[in-house]
Amino acid sequence: MQNKILLIEDEEFLSNLIGIKLKELNIDVLKAKNGEEAIGLIEKETFDLILLDIILPKMNGFEFLQELKKMNKTIPVYVISILAQESDIDKFKELGASGYISKSKTTLNDLVLNIQNKCKQFYNIK
């Protein structure tokens, strides 16, 4: 069975770039543009990992994490966000996030490489 990630990101360019890079690792990527769309996918599909932006339309990342918790889903979630204050990171963890990847103070290439490396570690890919 192929590894499957749900990528929740509303910026289409970034979403496509991350998707392309993860497909190079033989990881199947399904995408959602907001938390509501993501909840619908989770009800239909099984995922190994979720990559979650926090600032989203309709249902933001914090609300998504709360809803995921209510659903009793134990899917690891890596938050990918520009929010980098300690209080934000603590809130991500409180709501069940497994890890955090900062969008701030990094180039697009470094951000994508960081995401790719986290996924390699998660799937134990060399």
VMD Tcl script that draws the C-alpha trace (Angstrom):
set ca {
  {0.00 0.00 0.00}
  {1.29 3.44 -0.92}
  {1.92 6.05 1.77}
  {-0.87 8.65 1.84}
  {-0.79 12.22 3.14}
  {-3.54 14.79 3.42}
  {-2.18 18.26 2.67}
  {-4.39 21.09 3.94}
  {-3.11 24.30 2.36}
  {-5.06 27.12 0.70}
  {-2.14 28.62 -1.24}
  {-2.38 26.72 -4.52}
  {1.22 27.32 -5.68}
  {2.67 26.05 -2.39}
  {0.23 23.13 -2.28}
  {1.20 22.06 -5.80}
  {4.92 22.39 -5.10}
  {4.71 20.32 -1.90}
  {2.56 17.76 -3.73}
  {5.10 17.38 -6.53}
  {8.02 16.98 -4.10}
  {6.20 14.36 -2.01}
  {5.13 12.39 -5.10}
  {8.85 12.17 -5.94}
  {9.15 10.19 -2.67}
  {6.35 7.86 -3.84}
  {3.90 9.43 -1.38}
  {0.29 9.81 -2.51}
  {-0.95 13.33 -1.67}
  {-4.58 14.38 -1.44}
  {-5.22 18.09 -1.02}
  {-7.79 20.20 0.74}
  {-8.05 24.01 0.68}
  {-9.68 24.33 4.11}
  {-10.61 22.38 7.21}
  {-14.17 21.62 6.08}
  {-12.95 20.03 2.86}
  {-10.33 18.08 4.83}
  {-12.92 16.67 7.27}
  {-14.92 15.42 4.28}
  {-11.84 13.63 2.90}
  {-11.02 12.09 6.29}
  {-14.53 10.65 6.49}
  {-13.95 8.86 3.13}
  {-10.21 8.10 3.07}
  {-7.47 6.77 5.34}
  {-4.33 8.86 5.81}
  {-0.98 8.13 7.46}
  {-0.14 11.79 8.05}
  {-1.70 15.25 7.77}
  {0.20 18.43 6.84}
  {-1.87 21.36 8.10}
  {-1.70 25.09 7.49}
  {-3.36 27.07 10.29}
  {-4.56 30.20 8.51}
  {-7.31 28.82 6.26}
  {-10.70 29.97 4.99}
  {-13.98 28.50 6.33}
  {-12.48 26.26 9.04}
  {-9.01 27.27 10.22}
  {-6.33 24.87 11.42}
  {-7.15 25.29 15.12}
  {-10.81 24.46 14.45}
  {-9.73 21.53 12.26}
  {-7.56 20.09 15.06}
  {-10.50 20.39 17.48}
  {-12.82 18.63 15.03}
  {-10.26 15.88 14.36}
  {-10.03 15.30 18.11}
  {-13.86 15.03 18.36}
  {-13.77 12.41 15.58}
  {-11.34 10.31 17.67}
  {-8.94 10.17 14.73}
  {-5.35 9.44 15.70}
  {-3.66 10.63 12.52}
  {-0.33 12.39 13.15}
  {-0.51 16.07 12.18}
  {2.40 18.35 11.30}
  {1.40 22.00 11.43}
  {2.93 24.15 8.70}
  {2.42 27.77 9.67}
  {3.71 31.30 9.71}
  {2.50 31.48 13.34}
  {5.70 30.96 15.27}
  {5.08 32.34 18.75}
  {5.60 29.92 21.61}
  {1.94 30.29 22.65}
  {0.80 29.25 19.14}
  {3.09 26.24 19.10}
  {1.86 25.24 22.59}
  {-1.74 25.51 21.34}
  {-0.93 23.29 18.31}
  {0.46 20.64 20.64}
  {-2.44 20.99 23.09}
  {-4.84 20.28 20.24}
  {-2.92 17.14 19.27}
  {-0.39 18.20 16.65}
  {2.66 15.93 16.46}
  {5.05 18.53 15.12}
  {5.53 22.01 13.71}
  {7.22 23.32 10.58}
  {7.72 27.09 10.39}
  {6.87 29.02 7.22}
  {8.41 32.18 8.61}
  {11.98 33.28 8.04}
  {12.63 30.61 5.42}
  {12.82 30.44 1.64}
  {10.20 28.52 -0.28}
  {12.82 25.95 -1.28}
  {13.96 25.46 2.34}
  {10.35 25.13 3.49}
  {9.64 22.42 0.92}
  {12.90 20.61 1.75}
  {12.01 20.73 5.46}
  {8.57 19.24 4.73}
  {10.15 16.61 2.48}
  {12.67 15.70 5.21}
  {9.95 15.43 7.90}
  {8.00 13.10 5.63}
  {11.11 11.03 4.90}
  {11.63 10.65 8.65}
  {7.99 9.79 9.22}
  {8.00 7.12 6.50}
  {11.61 6.06 7.17}
  {12.65 6.89 3.59}
  {16.33 7.38 2.82}
}
mol new
graphics top color blue
foreach p $ca { graphics top sphere $p radius 0.5 }
foreach p [lrange $ca 0 end-1] q [lrange $ca 1 end] { graphics top cylinder $p $q radius 0.2 }
display resetview
